[in-house]
Structures are given as C-alpha cells and as structure tokens.
Amino acid sequence: MAENFLFSLNVVVPVFVVMFLGYILKKWGVISSGFLTSGNKIVYYIGLPALLFRGVYTIDIGEYIDAKFIAFTVITSIAAFFIIWGVSAIFLKEKTVLASFAQGAYRGSFALLGTPLIINLAGDAGMARAALVMVFVVPFFNVFSILALAPCTGEKLGFWATIWAVLKNPSNVMIAFGIVLAVFDLSLPIMVNGAINTTANLATPLALLCLGGGMVFHGFDAKFKYAMIGSVIKIAIMPIIMIAIAVAFGFRDYDLAVIMLLFAVPSAVVGYSMAAQMGGDTYIAGTIVVISTIMGAVTITVYIYVLRVLGLLVLGY
C-alpha cells in the first residue's frame, strides 16, 4: 500500500511543483507576461513537437498503434463534450456562461500537462500512446472549444479552415514524420537526433512554468458555484466514469494510464485565452482552470494509487 502511494506521489508531485513554481514566479514578477507568451510559442512550435516525435520515433510504433484504443479515445472524447454541453444547456441559459462552463469542464491540458505526467508514469512507451491521442483526439479540443464559444461571437465554425489547422499543427506534423521513420526503420544522424532530444527535454519544464504562470484567479463571484461545479465535472465525475468504462472494455497499464490522464488532467489554460478572445465568460473560464488544477494534483494521485492497488496499472520501464 505504502509503495503504491509513494509511486503515485513520485509521478504527480514533481509535475505540479514546477507548475505552481511558475505561478509563484509570475506573482513575484520574476517572469513576465511576455515570457509566458514567448514560452508558450516555443513549447507549441518547437518543444512539444520534438517531444512527441521522440515518443514515436524511438519505439516500435507497430506495437503501440491500436485501432481499439484510438476508437475508444475518439468516441468517448466526442461523447463527453456533447453530453456536458447538452446537459449544461438545460440549466445555463446565458450563452457566455454556458460556453465557458462547457469548455472548461471538457477541455483538459493533455498536451502540456498530460505529457510530463505520462513520462513520469509510463516512460517512452506511454508517450507512444500519448502521441496517438495527440493526433486523433486533441484536435477535437480546439474544434469543440470553438464550437462552444462560437455563439458568443456569432461566428460559424469553418470546416475546411479547421481541417487545415489540424493538418498543419506542428505536433501532428512531427508525429507523422516520426511514424514514417519508425515504420520504415529509418535512422536520423546522431547529431540531429541529439538536437531533437535536447529540444524535447526543454518542453516539459518550460510548458509547466508557462502553465502555472498563466493561471489567473479573479476572486469570488456570484458565478463561483458554476466554476466549482465545472471543476468537479472536469477532474472527478468525467474521469471516474471514463476510467470505469475503459476498465470494462479491458484497457490496462499503458492504455489505461493515457486514458485516465486524458480525462483527469485539469482544465486547459488556453481555454481562458479563447474565452477572452471569443467573448465567453472569462471569470468562469479562468476560475475553472485554477480550481481544477489545485484539485487535480490530489485527484490524479488518488486515481494512480487506486488503479495500482487494484492491479490495473502495473507499469515498468
């Protein structure tokens, strides 16, 4: 029991400590808004693509591509959004509140927070599964965020523009490149591989600092209850349901670890930025990010611990 609990802490604590360090450094003025803007661009365009490329290039990709896993994560992710959005629409009539609530309760920070947790939990083998999620699932996050927020602006979702945005995403491009090299067993020059590894190592700490620095809490408001409910949905109700379904479908170990983190990671900071840009309720969007992050540090630890005790998450790498 104690060993499983210590394992869970070892996975989660280092990641969230660096993240909260970013929050403190931003509060103290050590890092600026300009640093966060530049840092996020570096992570998005360079660091994360290199990390995901390494995740698929360095392993036997054929061993980890699984149609059942891909189908499950895609279908459950789509279903989760429409269930949250549909049920929320029954109770929330103000479109700005509904938009930010639905997006915050659904969209997790899998790319920037989930990947370092996967590395700590399952190593490069887990990253190979995470790369599949990045290709087939994460693009839906952006699509559904726009879909949820579009009523606030009156804009229509452009189908082909969205498809193009997904195809040209730097992470998707590098994952595709890595898969091609892995499938055909092609090797990169040592110096190129070394440069990619160094760049990939930059992604995690910089992403976590930027995530923490980007959190904004605007105090308590009459709509605080909505943010609290959205946070509970994001880090408790939705992951518990999805983990139970995944276990029922026979997913274990690396697969289950990625599915658990896909749904259990806190609400994405970028959701706040999108809400501000598209006219959503920024208070609800920002507060869900902060609350879900604080609570998520505890709940993710609990999920890992319980799954290990039950023998469903037995990882070695």
PLY file of the C-alpha trace (Angstrom):
ply
format ascii 1.0
element vertex 317
property float x
property float y
property float z
element edge 316
property int vertex1
property int vertex2
end_header
0.00 0.00 0.00
2.70 2.45 1.04
4.75 1.60 -2.04
1.82 2.34 -4.35
1.10 5.63 -2.59
4.75 6.68 -2.86
4.77 5.73 -6.54
1.69 7.92 -7.13
3.29 10.88 -5.35
6.51 10.45 -7.31
4.54 10.70 -10.56
2.38 13.70 -9.69
4.25 15.90 -7.19
7.27 16.88 -9.35
5.00 17.98 -12.21
2.65 20.09 -10.10
5.51 21.58 -8.03
7.11 23.01 -11.17
3.71 24.21 -12.35
2.97 26.03 -9.09
6.51 27.41 -9.18
5.54 29.11 -12.44
2.50 30.63 -10.71
4.66 31.95 -7.84
7.34 33.34 -10.16
4.66 35.18 -12.14
3.20 36.61 -8.91
6.66 37.78 -7.81
7.34 39.36 -11.18
10.30 37.07 -11.92
8.64 36.01 -15.16
6.54 38.40 -17.20
3.54 38.11 -19.47
5.96 38.48 -22.39
7.93 35.49 -21.13
4.74 33.42 -20.97
3.75 34.42 -24.50
7.17 33.55 -25.92
7.48 30.42 -23.80
4.13 29.07 -24.94
5.10 29.66 -28.58
8.41 27.82 -28.08
6.59 24.89 -26.48
3.86 24.82 -29.13
6.05 25.19 -32.22
9.29 23.50 -31.11
9.41 21.75 -27.74
6.21 19.69 -27.77
6.58 18.58 -31.42
10.13 17.38 -30.62
8.92 15.56 -27.51
6.12 13.79 -29.37
8.40 12.98 -32.33
10.83 11.30 -29.94
7.93 9.41 -28.36
7.03 7.66 -31.62
10.45 7.59 -33.33
12.33 5.77 -30.57
9.95 2.83 -30.08
8.43 0.04 -32.15
5.41 2.04 -33.33
3.68 -1.06 -34.67
3.45 -2.40 -31.13
1.55 0.65 -29.91
-0.81 1.52 -32.78
-4.12 0.00 -31.74
-7.41 0.63 -33.55
-9.43 -0.24 -30.45
-7.53 2.29 -28.32
-7.83 5.02 -30.96
-11.55 4.37 -31.50
-12.24 4.35 -27.77
-10.46 7.64 -27.03
-12.00 9.42 -30.02
-15.57 8.23 -29.38
-15.50 8.87 -25.63
-13.95 12.33 -26.09
-16.62 13.36 -28.58
-19.39 11.90 -26.42
-18.05 13.66 -23.31
-18.25 17.08 -24.95
-21.77 16.73 -26.27
-23.06 15.25 -23.01
-21.52 18.06 -20.95
-22.65 20.73 -23.38
-26.14 19.27 -23.81
-26.86 18.79 -20.09
-25.37 22.19 -19.22
-27.60 23.88 -21.79
-30.65 22.70 -19.84
-29.58 24.65 -16.75
-27.47 27.52 -18.11
-29.35 29.93 -20.33
-26.78 32.72 -20.59
-24.72 31.84 -23.66
-21.41 33.28 -22.37
-21.73 31.31 -19.13
-22.71 28.12 -20.96
-19.83 28.45 -23.42
-17.13 28.90 -20.78
-18.64 26.29 -18.47
-18.88 23.60 -21.17
-15.40 24.30 -22.50
-13.79 24.42 -19.05
-15.49 21.25 -17.85
-14.45 19.38 -21.00
-11.11 20.63 -22.26
-8.09 19.32 -20.40
-4.47 20.35 -20.66
-3.36 16.97 -22.02
-0.66 18.24 -24.38
1.21 20.38 -21.84
0.38 18.73 -18.52
-0.60 15.22 -19.56
2.63 14.50 -21.42
5.00 15.14 -18.48
2.72 13.06 -16.25
2.79 10.26 -18.85
6.58 10.41 -18.97
6.79 10.07 -15.18
4.16 7.34 -15.14
4.89 5.23 -18.21
8.09 6.46 -19.90
8.55 6.48 -23.69
6.12 3.59 -24.16
3.41 5.71 -22.60
4.46 8.63 -24.78
3.85 6.50 -27.87
0.24 6.05 -26.77
0.03 9.74 -25.84
1.20 10.64 -29.35
-1.78 8.74 -30.79
-4.07 10.78 -28.56
-2.36 13.97 -29.75
-3.07 13.03 -33.37
-6.59 11.64 -33.13
-8.14 13.26 -30.03
-6.53 16.56 -29.04
-7.53 18.30 -32.31
-11.14 17.85 -31.21
-10.40 20.00 -28.15
-9.84 23.03 -30.34
-12.81 22.25 -32.57
-15.20 21.82 -29.65
-13.86 24.90 -27.85
-14.63 26.96 -30.94
-17.99 25.25 -31.28
-18.87 26.07 -27.67
-17.69 29.68 -27.88
-18.94 30.48 -31.40
-22.42 31.59 -30.19
-20.72 34.32 -28.14
-19.29 35.87 -31.30
-21.93 34.92 -33.85
-19.21 33.30 -35.98
-19.72 29.99 -37.76
-17.23 27.16 -37.49
-15.33 26.90 -40.78
-15.00 23.20 -41.62
-12.11 23.35 -44.09
-10.28 26.01 -42.10
-10.48 23.75 -39.06
-9.25 20.71 -41.02
-6.30 22.70 -42.36
-5.45 23.95 -38.87
-5.36 20.36 -37.63
-3.20 19.15 -40.52
-0.62 21.91 -40.19
-0.37 21.66 -36.39
3.39 21.33 -35.63
2.88 18.41 -33.24
0.81 16.47 -35.77
3.41 17.10 -38.49
6.27 15.82 -36.30
4.28 12.82 -35.07
3.53 11.85 -38.68
7.23 12.29 -39.54
8.25 10.14 -36.58
5.77 7.40 -37.50
7.09 7.28 -41.08
10.69 6.92 -39.84
9.68 4.27 -37.29
7.59 2.22 -39.74
10.35 2.16 -42.38
13.08 1.75 -39.73
14.94 4.85 -40.89
17.57 6.42 -38.64
18.48 10.08 -38.22
22.10 11.25 -37.99
23.39 11.19 -34.41
23.80 14.98 -34.28
20.23 15.54 -35.49
18.87 13.02 -33.02
20.86 14.70 -30.23
19.47 18.12 -31.13
15.91 16.75 -31.10
16.47 15.11 -27.71
17.84 18.34 -26.24
14.89 20.29 -27.62
12.43 17.69 -26.33
13.96 17.93 -22.85
13.21 21.66 -22.91
9.49 21.16 -23.50
8.34 19.80 -20.14
9.84 22.33 -17.68
9.06 25.31 -19.90
5.50 24.14 -20.52
4.87 23.62 -16.80
6.27 27.04 -15.88
4.08 28.68 -18.52
1.02 26.72 -17.40
1.49 27.85 -13.81
2.29 31.42 -14.76
-0.79 31.60 -16.94
-3.25 30.75 -14.14
-5.39 33.71 -13.10
-7.83 33.74 -10.17
-10.21 36.70 -10.08
-11.53 36.15 -6.54
-15.03 35.08 -5.56
-18.03 35.99 -7.67
-21.72 35.11 -7.78
-20.81 32.66 -10.56
-18.18 30.90 -8.43
-20.55 27.96 -7.95
-20.56 27.35 -11.71
-16.77 27.29 -11.77
-16.73 24.87 -8.84
-19.26 22.53 -10.48
-17.35 22.68 -13.77
-14.11 21.83 -11.97
-15.67 18.84 -10.21
-17.01 17.57 -13.53
-13.56 18.00 -15.11
-11.39 16.30 -12.52
-13.79 13.94 -10.71
-17.05 13.00 -12.43
-15.84 12.69 -16.04
-12.57 10.82 -15.32
-14.19 8.36 -12.91
-16.86 7.50 -15.47
-14.34 7.19 -18.31
-11.89 5.12 -16.25
-14.70 2.73 -15.30
-15.75 2.38 -18.96
-12.13 1.87 -20.05
-11.63 -0.87 -17.45
-14.88 -2.53 -18.58
-13.53 -2.52 -22.16
-10.39 -4.28 -20.99
-7.85 -1.45 -21.09
-4.92 -1.85 -18.69
-1.45 -0.48 -17.96
-0.14 1.96 -20.64
-3.52 2.26 -22.34
-5.38 2.85 -19.11
-2.75 5.33 -17.90
-3.17 7.50 -21.00
-6.98 7.27 -20.95
-7.02 8.20 -17.26
-4.84 11.27 -17.81
-6.71 12.26 -20.98
-9.82 12.85 -18.89
-8.29 13.58 -15.46
-5.90 16.46 -16.24
-7.08 19.93 -15.13
-8.81 22.37 -17.45
-6.51 23.92 -20.05
-5.16 27.45 -19.52
-5.65 28.09 -23.24
-9.38 27.77 -22.61
-9.26 31.02 -20.65
-7.46 32.76 -23.50
-10.01 31.50 -26.03
-12.89 32.62 -23.82
-11.39 36.10 -23.57
-10.78 36.24 -27.31
-14.22 34.98 -28.35
-16.42 36.76 -25.83
-17.00 33.97 -23.31
-17.26 34.42 -19.55
-13.64 34.93 -18.51
-14.38 34.63 -14.78
-15.78 31.11 -15.13
-13.09 30.06 -17.63
-10.19 31.31 -15.51
-11.57 30.09 -12.19
-12.20 26.56 -13.52
-8.53 26.42 -14.57
-7.30 27.42 -11.09
-9.70 25.24 -9.08
-9.30 22.15 -11.28
-5.51 22.49 -11.13
-5.43 22.65 -7.34
-7.87 19.77 -7.00
-6.29 17.82 -9.86
-2.98 17.45 -8.03
-4.87 15.41 -5.43
-7.32 13.52 -7.64
-4.72 12.33 -10.16
-2.60 11.00 -7.28
-5.66 9.15 -5.97
-6.51 7.69 -9.40
-2.98 6.35 -9.89
-2.89 4.92 -6.37
-6.29 3.20 -6.62
-5.59 1.73 -10.07
-2.24 0.35 -8.88
-3.79 -1.15 -5.74
-6.42 -2.82 -7.92
-3.70 -4.21 -10.18
-4.96 -2.33 -13.24
-1.91 -0.10 -13.60
1.24 -2.21 -13.40
3.91 -0.31 -15.27
7.60 -0.88 -15.63
10.01 0.95 -17.93
0 1
1 2
2 3
3 4
4 5
5 6
6 7
7 8
8 9
9 10
10 11
11 12
12 13
13 14
14 15
15 16
16 17
17 18
18 19
19 20
20 21
21 22
22 23
23 24
24 25
25 26
26 27
27 28
28 29
29 30
30 31
31 32
32 33
33 34
34 35
35 36
36 37
37 38
38 39
39 40
40 41
41 42
42 43
43 44
44 45
45 46
46 47
47 48
48 49
49 50
50 51
51 52
52 53
53 54
54 55
55 56
56 57
57 58
58 59
59 60
60 61
61 62
62 63
63 64
64 65
65 66
66 67
67 68
68 69
69 70
70 71
71 72
72 73
73 74
74 75
75 76
76 77
77 78
78 79
79 80
80 81
81 82
82 83
83 84
84 85
85 86
86 87
87 88
88 89
89 90
90 91
91 92
92 93
93 94
94 95
95 96
96 97
97 98
98 99
99 100
100 101
101 102
102 103
103 104
104 105
105 106
106 107
107 108
108 109
109 110
110 111
111 112
112 113
113 114
114 115
115 116
116 117
117 118
118 119
119 120
120 121
121 122
122 123
123 124
124 125
125 126
126 127
127 128
128 129
129 130
130 131
131 132
132 133
133 134
134 135
135 136
136 137
137 138
138 139
139 140
140 141
141 142
142 143
143 144
144 145
145 146
146 147
147 148
148 149
149 150
150 151
151 152
152 153
153 154
154 155
155 156
156 157
157 158
158 159
159 160
160 161
161 162
162 163
163 164
164 165
165 166
166 167
167 168
168 169
169 170
170 171
171 172
172 173
173 174
174 175
175 176
176 177
177 178
178 179
179 180
180 181
181 182
182 183
183 184
184 185
185 186
186 187
187 188
188 189
189 190
190 191
191 192
192 193
193 194
194 195
195 196
196 197
197 198
198 199
199 200
200 201
201 202
202 203
203 204
204 205
205 206
206 207
207 208
208 209
209 210
210 211
211 212
212 213
213 214
214 215
215 216
216 217
217 218
218 219
219 220
220 221
221 222
222 223
223 224
224 225
225 226
226 227
227 228
228 229
229 230
230 231
231 232
232 233
233 234
234 235
235 236
236 237
237 238
238 239
239 240
240 241
241 242
242 243
243 244
244 245
245 246
246 247
247 248
248 249
249 250
250 251
251 252
252 253
253 254
254 255
255 256
256 257
257 258
258 259
259 260
260 261
261 262
262 263
263 264
264 265
265 266
266 267
267 268
268 269
269 270
270 271
271 272
272 273
273 274
274 275
275 276
276 277
277 278
278 279
279 280
280 281
281 282
282 283
283 284
284 285
285 286
286 287
287 288
288 289
289 290
290 291
291 292
292 293
293 294
294 295
295 296
296 297
297 298
298 299
299 300
300 301
301 302
302 303
303 304
304 305
305 306
306 307
307 308
308 309
309 310
310 311
311 312
312 313
313 314
314 315
315 316
